[in-house]
Amino acid sequence: MAEERRKDGMDHKIEGAADKMKGEAKDQIGQLTDDKSKQAEGKWDKLKGEAKDSLGNMKNKMDRD
């Protein structure tokens, strides 16, 4: 089994950006189709993206210091 490398700050920032884009798409689709569940799912994905982005910023700051 291959060893998984440790994620750095940029990895988390990229994952965060992807989650935010996915969440925005779900939120918009939910608005267009009046699907509250899809909107909530999109808002949750955007929140996860923000958290991953913040984690990436923190890791990058720690690596510089």
JOVEN-V949983 format. One record per residue. N is the residue number from 1. SS is DSSP state (alpha for helix, beta for strand, coil for the rest). Layout:
n:N ss:SS
n:N ss:SS
//
This chain:
n:1 ss:coil
n:2 ss:coil
n:3 ss:coil
n:4 ss:coil
n:5 ss:coil
n:6 ss:coil
n:7 ss:coil
n:8 ss:coil
n:9 ss:alpha
n:10 ss:alpha
n:11 ss:alpha
n:12 ss:alpha
n:13 ss:alpha
n:14 ss:alpha
n:15 ss:alpha
n:16 ss:alpha
n:17 ss:alpha
n:18 ss:alpha
n:19 ss:alpha
n:20 ss:alpha
n:21 ss:alpha
n:22 ss:alpha
n:23 ss:alpha
n:24 ss:alpha
n:25 ss:alpha
n:26 ss:alpha
n:27 ss:alpha
n:28 ss:alpha
n:29 ss:alpha
n:30 ss:alpha
n:31 ss:alpha
n:32 ss:alpha
n:33 ss:alpha
n:34 ss:coil
n:35 ss:coil
n:36 ss:alpha
n:37 ss:alpha
n:38 ss:alpha
n:39 ss:alpha
n:40 ss:alpha
n:41 ss:alpha
n:42 ss:alpha
n:43 ss:alpha
n:44 ss:alpha
n:45 ss:alpha
n:46 ss:alpha
n:47 ss:alpha
n:48 ss:alpha
n:49 ss:alpha
n:50 ss:alpha
n:51 ss:alpha
n:52 ss:alpha
n:53 ss:alpha
n:54 ss:alpha
n:55 ss:alpha
n:56 ss:alpha
n:57 ss:alpha
n:58 ss:alpha
n:59 ss:alpha
n:60 ss:alpha
n:61 ss:alpha
n:62 ss:alpha
n:63 ss:alpha
n:64 ss:alpha
n:65 ss:coil
//
